[in-house]
Amino acid sequence: MADRSYLDWPFLEPRHRDHAQALDAWAQGLGPIDHHDTDAACRDLVARLGADGWLLPTAIDPADPQPLDVRTLCLSRETLARHDGLADFAFAMQGLGTGAISLFGTEAQRAEWLPLTRTGKAISAFALTEPQSGSDVANSTMTARDDGDAWVLDGEKTWISNGGIADVYTLFARTGEGPGAKGLSAFVVPADTPGLHIAERLDTIAPHPLATLRLIGARLPKDALIGQPGQGFKIAMSVLDVFRTTVAAAALGFARRALDEALARVTERQVQGRPLADLQLVQGHVADMALRVDAAALLVYRAAWAKDSGAPRVSREAAMAKLYATDEAQKVVDAAVQLHGGDGVRSGHIVERLYREIRALRIYEGASDVQKVIIARQTLDTAAR
């Protein structure tokens, strides 16, 4: 039986343990998910997650606006990732896509979109990355021009998760209040906005709905602005401050599944009349994998607990969690492939799929190298005080 002792750690409360166990039981009934038609699969997953109430933690309730519970978000992503990467993706994007509306949206924006995304009746997306500005958000060039009674948007966004199937995008564009990060603003952009085009669908080693968006003279009403003009960078970083830790949790879910699969393999597979698990070199792999999983979990739930406990920013804690959990999950999955031998690289095998799924997590929402810069800068700032 897979280890669940971490659910008793003091970072978590009984309600978190109940949530994780109930979601795990629900996910066991998902059945096979078609990874060849990811658009249809994700639409179906969002609808099923929403219908059964699992999307409620992804955004605030407009009628009772309590803060987002990051531990619940992390446990949800960890649990779903352990079962299937697309299930995790479908859940995660509902939160990331509406994070700016939850944290900074007007009452009208919240009332229009959050009841839909929290119930799976609308799919959301987060449109920040541009061809020339991935982690360098301040270098964004998409423009939003004030045209009196409307904002007019021109430019391109790329690597947008849920691009092409989303009903609403949270999109960041340059409004020019200042140079660099000071001149960005955030907008709610319905998918049917005239002038918004899906320029290209993007294929990756682990298929997900991804696209390049092109906006040409796209007109938005003035009330599409989220927060104040020039607050876009602050809004984006605040959203990532919440959801970056959940990326680490998804990596942890992949690592737990890889460890579970490896344990089953080495206890069942016989070599020269003995289980693989009897070999000391195999035991060394298992020990390293278990250590990496537990250390990652401690960093993930430390960061989530700190945010839920009222810390205004957890950039350092979230960066540590994401950096360590995603890098170490890659090693855990790789070890699982090795222990499976030829089966580990057989197309369609669970550890082969995990091997493809885990890689992108070291890139999106801030690459590993960017997390090192964040950690170093905050550590140096603390030392200088």
KAKAFEN-V130301 format. One record per residue. N is the residue number from 0. PHI is phi in whole degrees, -180 to 180 (* if undefined). D_CENTER is the distance of its C-alpha to the mean C-alpha in Angstrom with 2 decimals. Layout:
n: {N & N}
phi: {PHI & PHI}
d_center: {D_CENTER & D_CENTER}
//
This chain:
n: {0 & 1 & 2 & 3 & 4 & 5 & 6 & 7 & 8 & 9 & 10 & 11 & 12 & 13 & 14 & 15 & 16 & 17 & 18 & 19 & 20 & 21 & 22 & 23 & 24 & 25 & 26 & 27 & 28 & 29 & 30 & 31 & 32 & 33 & 34 & 35 & 36 & 37 & 38 & 39 & 40 & 41 & 42 & 43 & 44 & 45 & 46 & 47 & 48 & 49 & 50 & 51 & 52 & 53 & 54 & 55 & 56 & 57 & 58 & 59 & 60 & 61 & 62 & 63 & 64 & 65 & 66 & 67 & 68 & 69 & 70 & 71 & 72 & 73 & 74 & 75 & 76 & 77 & 78 & 79 & 80 & 81 & 82 & 83 & 84 & 85 & 86 & 87 & 88 & 89 & 90 & 91 & 92 & 93 & 94 & 95 & 96 & 97 & 98 & 99 & 100 & 101 & 102 & 103 & 104 & 105 & 106 & 107 & 108 & 109 & 110 & 111 & 112 & 113 & 114 & 115 & 116 & 117 & 118 & 119 & 120 & 121 & 122 & 123 & 124 & 125 & 126 & 127 & 128 & 129 & 130 & 131 & 132 & 133 & 134 & 135 & 136 & 137 & 138 & 139 & 140 & 141 & 142 & 143 & 144 & 145 & 146 & 147 & 148 & 149 & 150 & 151 & 152 & 153 & 154 & 155 & 156 & 157 & 158 & 159 & 160 & 161 & 162 & 163 & 164 & 165 & 166 & 167 & 168 & 169 & 170 & 171 & 172 & 173 & 174 & 175 & 176 & 177 & 178 & 179 & 180 & 181 & 182 & 183 & 184 & 185 & 186 & 187 & 188 & 189 & 190 & 191 & 192 & 193 & 194 & 195 & 196 & 197 & 198 & 199 & 200 & 201 & 202 & 203 & 204 & 205 & 206 & 207 & 208 & 209 & 210 & 211 & 212 & 213 & 214 & 215 & 216 & 217 & 218 & 219 & 220 & 221 & 222 & 223 & 224 & 225 & 226 & 227 & 228 & 229 & 230 & 231 & 232 & 233 & 234 & 235 & 236 & 237 & 238 & 239 & 240 & 241 & 242 & 243 & 244 & 245 & 246 & 247 & 248 & 249 & 250 & 251 & 252 & 253 & 254 & 255 & 256 & 257 & 258 & 259 & 260 & 261 & 262 & 263 & 264 & 265 & 266 & 267 & 268 & 269 & 270 & 271 & 272 & 273 & 274 & 275 & 276 & 277 & 278 & 279 & 280 & 281 & 282 & 283 & 284 & 285 & 286 & 287 & 288 & 289 & 290 & 291 & 292 & 293 & 294 & 295 & 296 & 297 & 298 & 299 & 300 & 301 & 302 & 303 & 304 & 305 & 306 & 307 & 308 & 309 & 310 & 311 & 312 & 313 & 314 & 315 & 316 & 317 & 318 & 319 & 320 & 321 & 322 & 323 & 324 & 325 & 326 & 327 & 328 & 329 & 330 & 331 & 332 & 333 & 334 & 335 & 336 & 337 & 338 & 339 & 340 & 341 & 342 & 343 & 344 & 345 & 346 & 347 & 348 & 349 & 350 & 351 & 352 & 353 & 354 & 355 & 356 & 357 & 358 & 359 & 360 & 361 & 362 & 363 & 364 & 365 & 366 & 367 & 368 & 369 & 370 & 371 & 372 & 373 & 374 & 375 & 376 & 377 & 378 & 379 & 380 & 381 & 382 & 383 & 384}
phi: {* & -61 & -68 & -126 & -64 & -64 & -66 & -95 & -65 & -69 & -67 & -111 & -107 & -53 & -64 & -70 & -63 & -62 & -62 & -62 & -68 & -69 & -67 & -61 & -63 & -63 & -66 & -65 & -95 & -64 & 77 & -61 & -111 & -77 & -87 & -91 & -115 & -71 & -62 & -65 & -62 & -71 & -60 & -66 & -65 & -62 & -63 & -70 & -61 & -69 & -62 & -98 & 87 & -80 & -89 & -56 & -72 & -75 & -149 & -74 & -84 & -55 & -81 & -149 & -72 & -87 & -60 & -62 & -96 & -69 & -65 & -66 & -60 & -67 & -63 & -65 & -67 & -60 & -66 & -68 & -63 & -64 & -89 & -166 & -63 & -70 & -64 & -62 & -59 & -60 & -66 & -61 & -71 & -65 & -80 & -63 & -65 & -110 & -56 & -66 & -70 & -60 & -85 & -131 & -70 & -75 & -59 & -67 & -63 & -63 & -66 & -75 & -106 & -66 & -60 & -77 & -73 & -72 & -110 & 78 & -90 & -144 & -104 & -115 & -148 & -118 & -109 & -118 & -70 & -126 & -55 & -105 & -143 & -87 & -74 & -88 & -61 & -63 & -92 & -62 & -120 & -57 & -109 & -128 & -98 & -75 & -115 & 84 & -100 & -155 & -102 & -115 & -106 & -139 & 144 & -136 & -122 & -139 & 57 & -90 & -66 & 72 & -60 & 100 & -121 & -71 & -94 & -150 & -118 & -92 & -126 & -114 & -144 & -85 & -106 & 84 & -69 & -171 & -77 & 57 & -64 & -76 & -112 & -104 & -137 & -113 & -138 & -92 & -124 & -61 & -65 & -92 & -63 & -58 & 97 & -94 & -126 & -88 & -78 & -163 & -94 & -112 & -103 & -133 & -66 & -119 & -58 & -144 & -67 & -139 & -156 & -100 & -103 & -126 & -112 & -127 & 60 & -75 & -98 & -120 & -64 & -61 & -81 & -78 & -67 & -98 & 70 & -108 & -57 & 88 & -93 & -58 & -65 & -60 & -64 & -60 & -68 & -67 & -64 & -65 & -62 & -84 & -91 & -63 & -63 & -71 & -64 & -61 & -65 & -64 & -59 & -62 & -63 & -62 & -66 & -62 & -65 & -63 & -65 & -60 & -65 & -66 & -64 & -64 & -64 & -75 & -87 & -97 & -77 & -102 & -130 & 53 & 79 & -130 & -64 & -52 & -63 & -77 & -80 & -63 & -65 & -66 & -62 & -63 & -60 & -62 & -62 & -62 & -64 & -63 & -63 & -64 & -64 & -67 & -64 & -63 & -61 & -62 & -70 & -62 & -81 & -66 & -65 & -65 & -63 & -61 & -65 & -68 & -85 & 109 & -62 & -64 & -139 & -130 & -58 & -67 & -64 & -67 & -65 & -62 & -62 & -67 & -60 & -70 & -64 & -74 & -65 & -74 & -62 & -58 & -69 & -64 & -64 & -61 & -64 & -64 & -60 & -60 & -71 & -87 & 62 & -60 & -61 & -66 & -114 & -77 & -57 & 97 & -70 & -60 & -74 & -65 & -67 & -61 & -61 & -78 & -67 & -71 & -62 & -66 & -68 & -83 & -116 & -76 & 55 & 102 & -63 & -54 & -64 & -67 & -63 & -63 & -64 & -60 & -63 & -63 & -63 & -71 & -67 & -68 & -62 & -65 & -67 & -83 & -77}
d_center: {27.07 & 23.61 & 23.46 & 22.26 & 24.21 & 21.22 & 21.00 & 24.29 & 23.19 & 24.19 & 20.71 & 20.34 & 22.66 & 24.28 & 22.19 & 18.99 & 20.85 & 22.11 & 18.74 & 17.35 & 20.63 & 20.89 & 17.47 & 18.36 & 21.67 & 20.28 & 17.95 & 21.07 & 22.65 & 20.17 & 22.42 & 21.85 & 19.12 & 20.34 & 18.23 & 20.91 & 20.41 & 16.68 & 17.45 & 19.57 & 17.39 & 14.37 & 16.94 & 18.48 & 15.46 & 14.52 & 18.25 & 18.67 & 15.86 & 17.26 & 20.82 & 20.53 & 18.91 & 15.55 & 13.73 & 15.96 & 13.80 & 11.11 & 13.80 & 17.17 & 20.32 & 22.54 & 25.56 & 24.54 & 22.05 & 20.97 & 18.19 & 14.68 & 14.77 & 12.02 & 13.61 & 13.41 & 9.70 & 9.44 & 12.24 & 10.94 & 7.86 & 10.44 & 13.04 & 11.61 & 10.42 & 13.96 & 15.42 & 13.70 & 10.75 & 11.21 & 11.36 & 7.93 & 6.79 & 9.34 & 8.42 & 4.85 & 6.51 & 9.46 & 8.28 & 6.91 & 9.90 & 12.30 & 11.43 & 14.38 & 16.61 & 16.02 & 16.79 & 19.36 & 20.41 & 24.00 & 25.27 & 25.93 & 22.46 & 20.96 & 23.72 & 23.32 & 19.63 & 18.03 & 20.46 & 19.55 & 15.76 & 16.10 & 18.55 & 16.98 & 19.76 & 17.78 & 14.59 & 12.73 & 11.24 & 10.62 & 13.43 & 13.84 & 14.54 & 18.18 & 20.29 & 21.79 & 19.10 & 15.78 & 15.28 & 18.59 & 17.57 & 21.15 & 22.52 & 21.29 & 24.31 & 23.54 & 26.16 & 26.67 & 30.43 & 32.11 & 34.64 & 36.31 & 35.05 & 31.80 & 29.11 & 29.38 & 26.36 & 26.82 & 24.63 & 21.85 & 18.07 & 16.55 & 13.57 & 12.31 & 9.88 & 12.03 & 14.86 & 18.04 & 17.09 & 15.70 & 18.30 & 17.19 & 15.55 & 14.96 & 16.73 & 18.08 & 21.64 & 24.54 & 27.15 & 29.24 & 29.88 & 29.85 & 28.99 & 25.60 & 22.93 & 25.58 & 25.97 & 22.60 & 21.95 & 19.31 & 20.25 & 19.57 & 20.38 & 21.24 & 20.90 & 24.70 & 25.57 & 28.56 & 27.94 & 24.25 & 24.24 & 21.97 & 23.50 & 21.95 & 19.65 & 17.97 & 18.16 & 16.32 & 17.20 & 14.59 & 15.10 & 12.53 & 13.68 & 13.77 & 16.55 & 18.55 & 19.75 & 23.23 & 24.73 & 28.52 & 30.30 & 27.73 & 29.22 & 27.34 & 29.21 & 29.42 & 27.54 & 24.35 & 23.83 & 21.25 & 22.91 & 25.63 & 26.36 & 25.22 & 22.44 & 19.63 & 18.69 & 18.84 & 16.69 & 13.94 & 14.15 & 14.31 & 11.11 & 9.35 & 11.61 & 10.10 & 6.32 & 6.77 & 8.31 & 5.76 & 4.46 & 8.22 & 8.63 & 7.21 & 9.54 & 12.06 & 12.09 & 12.88 & 15.42 & 17.02 & 17.58 & 19.05 & 21.28 & 22.41 & 23.31 & 25.11 & 27.05 & 28.22 & 29.28 & 31.27 & 33.01 & 34.04 & 34.88 & 38.47 & 39.84 & 43.60 & 43.85 & 41.29 & 37.60 & 35.28 & 34.24 & 37.76 & 37.32 & 36.67 & 34.51 & 32.23 & 32.23 & 31.19 & 28.08 & 27.29 & 27.89 & 25.58 & 22.74 & 23.31 & 23.52 & 20.26 & 18.42 & 20.18 & 19.85 & 16.06 & 16.03 & 18.39 & 16.35 & 13.15 & 15.32 & 17.56 & 14.97 & 13.82 & 17.56 & 18.56 & 16.45 & 17.71 & 21.15 & 21.45 & 20.62 & 20.37 & 18.07 & 16.37 & 15.54 & 17.46 & 16.20 & 12.47 & 13.47 & 15.52 & 12.99 & 10.47 & 13.59 & 15.38 & 12.98 & 11.70 & 15.33 & 16.98 & 14.99 & 16.23 & 19.68 & 19.51 & 18.63 & 21.33 & 23.78 & 23.18 & 24.02 & 27.08 & 28.27 & 28.11 & 30.31 & 30.77 & 28.75 & 25.67 & 25.76 & 27.03 & 25.05 & 23.39 & 23.57 & 20.59 & 20.49 & 20.90 & 17.85 & 15.86 & 17.36 & 16.01 & 12.49 & 11.93 & 13.22 & 10.63 & 8.25 & 11.28 & 11.25 & 8.30 & 7.59 & 10.95 & 12.84 & 14.48 & 17.67 & 16.37 & 15.21 & 18.79 & 20.27 & 18.55 & 19.74 & 23.15 & 23.76 & 23.05 & 25.09 & 27.89 & 27.89 & 28.29 & 31.07 & 32.87 & 33.23}
//
